[in-house]
Amino acid sequence: MTLQMPSAGLLLVHRLVRVCTGSQRHVRHRDSLVKLTKSRSGIRTCLTGSVKHNEKESEDSDPSGPSTRLTPGQALPGRRRHLSPLERISSLLPQDDLSPEVMQLREQNQEGAEDNSNTLASLTHCPQEQSGHPETAPREDGSDDHHASGAAAEPNPSERCSLASLPGEKMLVSGELLVAEYYKKGFVEFRKMFNLQTGSRLHSSWGFIPHDDMVGQPAGRFLKSTLGVPFLIRRASLEDYVLYMRRGPAIAYPKDANAMQLMMDVTEGDSVLESGSGSGAMSLFLSRAVGSKGSVLSVEVREDHHKRAVTNYKRWRTSWSLRRGEEWPDNVQFHIADLCTASSLLAGQAFHAVALDLVNPHLVLPTVIPHLYPGAVCAIYLANITQVIDLLEGLRCMQLPLLCEHIIEVPVRHWLVAPAMQKNGQFCTRKPPPLDEEHSEEEEAVTNETDKEELTPDGRPAFGIVPYIARPHPVQLSHTAFLVKLRKCGQ
């Protein structure tokens, strides 16, 4: 059907077309318009393809799947654009009345539309790995295997937890020293150190655990007893061993032993003298400090204490070799002697530091100090303040080249810090302060909505919502000892 137009209007249109197409500036604008049109069409086409692809993935309930081919009516809104005045006028004119420049512009627009439609089809039918999604291989029976492939690509959380052990990790073996702990409401209710042996059992008031169930397991795992109570099974540290090993006399507690090592500044390769082996606690800490290149000379006057110290030292070395696969350095020499009359034992030896745990340490100082390097430290462990006074009085009377730098006590205060719990076992949450009665109902509604939003996916309160209680532990470690630091100085 030919569109009828007045001759005057048709003549005016022809003149406008000739004037516009004859201008060089219009040609440049026209080319820019064509490029802009193509780019905008490409962007819309990509967006349309992406939207259609997402719609395809979301419709998993349809077994046949939605059609990936778009109809012209569906593709038209995604490619619709505004027409320029020249395109609007040229679309109303018959093709025979158009100039060659306008015909060329119309052909370019048609080619761009065809390219866009081809691009849209390629985006719609493109493989899923190109669009950022894993490719789903169809099953032989023709059913959709999307969920199966997704489950295979993402491992089960339980499988991730049971991955291979870390490089160099050792499993529990018979003969090791272990510690079993039972936690009740976040605090230790039961703790016991034991030697792992085949055929034995770990007994407690909450049931027992066979030792055979622990052999071959990694350290730091919870194992359930016969009554279903979980126990944490871990390797004993040197601190655990010192606190729970069999003892004769009182031990030097780890907090005091560490402070004495800092006083003496013991490092690897040093030679240290210890008087008063006791149960062997200080000997073990000094042995680790000096390493394989150093040495410790431990002297004890009582034979029963000497045997206990040697037994505890050997037991720890045996457990260490099993858990690490290497020997603990055999760098401690235990002797039964009295330093007051055992000057021959120290003949020809020199020490970087001295540790004394005696009732009357000032009696052995004249024998020990000549074998101590100038500027070195003698750390003394004393149980009560009267011993400290006797020591200082002895130093004053004997006029030894020693300077008392300080006398300290090492207190340790344990605290209980835990989230506040209700009687029903739920966590307490922070409550806002009360407001006026007019705003109470609105505030309550807002609070309820906020409480719902401030929950983690597992139903627990979010970070910063639960208040905490903090107070000193009801069972505290009392006074253990006074530590005196003496430094050898020149006359």
GIFEN-V830568 format. One line per field, one symbol per residue. ss: DSSP state (H for helix, E for strand, L for the rest). psi: psi as a letter, one per 30 degrees, with the letter a starting at -180 (. if undefined). A space follows every 50 residues. Layout:
ss: ???
psi: ???
//
This chain:
ss: LLLLLLHHHHHHHHHHHHHHHLLHHHHHHHHHHHHHHHHHHHHHHHHHHH HHHHHHHHLLLLLLLLLLLLLHHHHHHHHLLLLLHHHHHHHHLLHHHLLH HHHHHHHHHHHHHHHHHHHHHHHHLLLLLLLLLLLLLLLLLLLLLHHHHH HHHLLLHHHHHLLLLLLLLLLLLLLLEEEEEEEELLEEEEEEEEELLLLL EEEELLEEEEHHHLLLLLLLEEEELLLLLEEEEEELLHHHHHHHLLLLLL LLLHHHHHHHHHHHLLLLLLEEEEELLLLLHHHHHHHHHHLLLLEEEEEE LLHHHHHHHHHHHHHHHHHHHHHHLLLLLLLEEEEELLLLLLLLLLLLLL EEEEEELLLLHHHLHHHHHHHEEEEEEEEEEELLHHHHHHHHHHHHHHLL LEEEEEEELLLLLLEEEEELELLLLLELLLLLLLLLLLLHHHHHHHHHHH HHHLELLLLLELLLLLLEEEEELLLLLLLLLEEEEEEELLL
psi: kkkklkeeeeeeeeeeeeeeffkeeeeeeeeeeeeeeeeeeeeeeeeeee eeeeeeefiffjefklkfkkleeefeefgklkkleeeeefffllfffkle eeeeeeeeeeeeeeeeeeeeeeeegllfffggkkkjkklfgflkgeeeee eeejlkeeeefhllllkgkklklkflklkkkkkjhgljfkkkklkkkkfl ljklfgalkkffffkflllgkkkkafggkkkkjlkkleeeeeeglkldlk ljleeeeeeeeeefhklkflkkkkkiebggeeeeeeeeefaffalkjkkk fkeeeeeeeeeeeeeeeeeeeeffglkkkigkjkkjljfeghffegkglk kflkkkileiffffefeeefgkkkflkjkkjkelfeeeeeeeeeeeefhl ikkjelklkjkkjkljjlkkklfgglkllkklkkalfegeeeeeeeeeee eefhklfgglklkgekllkklkkfjlkakelkkkjkkkll.
//
